Structure formats: C-alpha cells, structure tokens
Amino acid sequence: MLVNGIELNKITDELWEIPRHKEMRVPGRIYISKEMIESGLKNDEAINQVVNVAHLPGIQKYSLAMPDIHWGYGFPIGGVAATDLNDGVVSPGGVGYDINCGVRLLATSLEYKPLEKIIPKLIENMFRNVPTGVGSSGAIKKVSPQEMKRILRMGSHWAIQNGFGSDEDTEFTEESGMLKGADPESVFERAIERGLDQVGTLGSGNHFMEVDVVENIYNEDTARQFGLFKGQLVVLIHTGSRGLGYQVCDDYLKVLLKAESKYGFKLPDRQLACAPVKSDEGQRYLGAMQAAANFAWNNRQVIMHLAKKSLMETFNMSERDLGFHLIYDVCHNIAKIEEHDIDGKKKKVCVHRKGATRAFAPGSMNIPLRYKDTGQPVIIPGDMGRYSYVMAGTEKAMEETFGSSCHGAGRTQSRHQALKSAKGRDLISELNKKGISIQAHGHKTIAEEMPEAYKDVADVVNVMHNAGITLKVAKLRPVGVIKG
C-alpha cells in the first residue's frame, strides 16, 4: 500500500517493509498492524523519518520502527538503528532530548484488595515526597558540581552509596545502572548546573509514577520468575535525565550540525545531525550522553527510595513486611555499543533506541542471572487510564531488531490537540470513576497526557507478541498516579 507516497509492502500481518530506494542505504521495516497503519500512520510524518534514518552512513540491516511509532526529532519515536563502529555514525536525534528516559518496575509482597481504600492516601504521600513538575527540585540537598561529576560517572551506584537503595538494585538495572564510558568532562557547564538540584525529581511531560495492581498473568512460569502474582500491588516509575539530559542533547546538536559538512555527509533532514562514531565529536557526544544516562539511572534510584518511604509511611510497615524490591529498570532513549549478529557474523555496533526498549533473550550474558531462562523483563507503561504490560525478550528480537521492542503506547494527539480535546471535561473525576486516584500540578498536565491522547497500548503490545519479538507476561491496571 502507499502511505504518504511511500510504498509499504506486507511481509507478515505484523511486519511491513519500505523497499530501498533513491539514496537509502538499507530498507525500512515497521512492526505494525494494517489497522494501525490505516488509523494512525497515514496521518503521521513518522514513516518519512524511517526512510530518512535509512540514509545514515554505516547503518546495518534495516531502519526499524516499533508499533508505538510517531513523529519525533530526527528519528521517529519507536525508532531503532544500528550503525557500524568503523564507518558508521552516532546521532543525537537517534537518542532524543530526554536521554535515558526509562521505566522501572517495583514489586511489593502486598495484595491490592485489602489496601484499596488507602490508595488515595498513598498517592497523596507520594506526591508530597517526590518533587514533580517543570523545574522541580529539592528531593535531596543540592549537590556541588564536583559531586555531580561523581553522579555522572557512577549512576545508580552514587545513590546506593548515599543510602538510597541496596547493591542488589544495580543487579536489576540495565547496564547495572552505570555506563562505564561516561565522561563528565564532556558535559558542558550549563548542563551540570541544570542537574544540581534535580536529583530525585520526576519532572513533567509524560513522566509519572503509577501504582498498579497485577490484573492478568499470561505466562505463570515467567511471571513467577519475575516475582509477579495476580492481585499484587506494584509501582512503576517513568522519568529520565531531566534538564541535564535535555541540555546535553541541545549542546551536542549544535556541535554535530557542523559535522555534516566537515565529513561530507548528505542527509535528507538536518535533525539527523551526526558524526562518525570514532570521531572526536562522536566520542565527546557519546561520553556526555553516557554521563546523562547515568544521571537518569541515579534519578530513578533516588525516586525508588522516596516511593518506598511513601509506602512505609502510608501502610505503617517495615521495609521487610513491605517486600519492596526492584524487578527491573530499562531505558528508552539511548545509544549503546553492543555486539549483534550481522549477516552471520558477530559485530560491534552502535544501537540507537529512540522510544524503544532493549529486549534481550534468554541466555544473554547481559541480563540478570535470575532472568536467564525467561529473557529480560520488558516493561511497557500505558496511558495512566487503561493498563500497562510486562513482557519478556526473545531470541527473535535478537535476530530481527537488535534485541529491541516497543516502549509504550505512542501518542495519537499532540499536546496541543489533547488540550483542545479535553476542554470542558473533568478528567480527575473521570479517572476517579475508573478507580484511579491522581495527583498533579493542575488540569493542563493531566489533559496533555489523557488516555485518549495515546494509542491503546494493548494494540501495540499485541503486535510485538504476535510477531514473537516480545511475549506478554502480565497486565497491570493503574489504581493511582502522580503526574508532573
């Protein structure tokens, strides 16, 4: 079929291919259903971005997109691309402004039903304990620039050394919560300044903390291995590197925009500004981006501690009785050096995941020992009004998507459109009637992120499940949310 003038050929019910044409170096591939193409993709510029990404020097196999695809800066949200380390490039547009925006899933040993009436109080306490909103700060004492550089090197390990968690938490965090190549000296002064008082803050936009009940289990064995059971109370934390990460992206876009002419690249979109992975510009960006990623892991680690404090206060329980522990933490917006099978040979590549989740298979050396038989947990947050999912990575993901899957529901409306749609509605009452308590800084932030502004995450998840890229393990239903 033709979508925005671009040929899209069906390979399976869940996989469609854009043939290589003009200056494309590889074909494009989108995991999506016909219904989702007709209902959303035809009205989105994202398909053109899949084509544009296929022009990147050194790109391997395919320019990929997941079913939560929608327009983003340079790359589409839901975009995945791997580039060769020797003749390929790294692009900030393939990571995004919110570097290492990600989600962590926390388990309790508690059942939801006996606690149902106390959930509104829990949400009030969480909203008081976790700073939210634009420019939010003050979760912990403002750190010095020198201490910030330690955070940028150490990631989650800084938080744990300072009493915000245990060593076990790093075992269940992607990359153990610390990218070793992080270079704080490559982070510009303005970015450092923006992060000094934002450790442990949720921020604004689509970031949230959500209390869920496990509503359905699809795979009992895997759920048990993940520590999930039906009726269980769990917590999702979704946030990233805040102002620091935004500033790193903004600073390096200016640096890399100059690289296009320096290295003789011909790209169809300036938002794909990039530099050779091994160039000075590329290495400095990677060092700064990895530092921002470490900031984000540290941020989620501190917020996890604040969530635990809220649960202990509300339920008047000890940490032991709460059974509070980290199931897994995954990042969405990142570029990482990984080894993958390319045309039958093992090869190190720079994998860009822009609004996509790593989804490594059973047996991978890069996932916790506890998950060796199941594949890594892939956590898919929804729209705060319907449901979220927990899935597991597969060998097919390693073969087809560089071990990647979708990251969420994917927007169908811009924030401006959502505000117009929500005009005159009492969204808090609507959510309360669904059994969801919500605390937020005003109507606007709720309206911008209301459920109707997003695809039904079940449609997104079903594409990935039916394609065999990630498999459904559990469905979560929100019972309380705090928003920025």
Salt bridges, closest charged atoms under 4 A:
ASP13 OD1 - LYS10 NZ 2.84
GLU17 OE1 - ARG29 NE 2.64
ASP68 OD2 - HIS407 ND1 2.55
ASP84 OD2 - LYS347 NZ 2.79
ASP98 OD2 - HIS207 NE2 2.72
GLU116 OE1 - LYS113 NZ 3.07
GLU147 OE2 - ARG150 NH1 2.91
GLU174 OE2 - LYS336 NZ 2.47
GLU175 OE2 - LYS336 NZ 3.01
GLU185 OE1 - LYS149 NZ 3.45
GLU185 OE2 - ARG153 NH2 3.88
GLU193 OE1 - ARG190 NH1 3.68
GLU215 OE2 - ARG477 NE 2.77
ASP221 OD1 - ARG224 NH1 3.14
ASP250 OD2 - LYS254 NZ 3.15
ASP280 OD2 - ARG284 NE 3.22
GLU281 OE2 - LYS262 NZ 2.74
GLU313 OE1 - ARG128 NH2 3.36
GLU319 OE2 - LYS308 NZ 3.14
ASP329 OD2 - ARG104 NE 2.69
ASP329 OD2 - ARG300 NE 2.88
GLU338 OE1 - HIS340 NE2 2.78
GLU338 OE2 - ARG353 NH1 2.94
ASP383 OD2 - ARG386 NE 2.57
GLU400 OE2 - LYS396 NZ 3.88
GLU430 OE1 - ARG425 NH2 2.67
GLU448 OE2 - LYS444 NZ 2.98
GLU449 OE2 - ARG411 NH1 3.24
GLU449 OE2 - ARG415 NE 2.90
GLU452 OE2 - ARG425 NH2 2.62
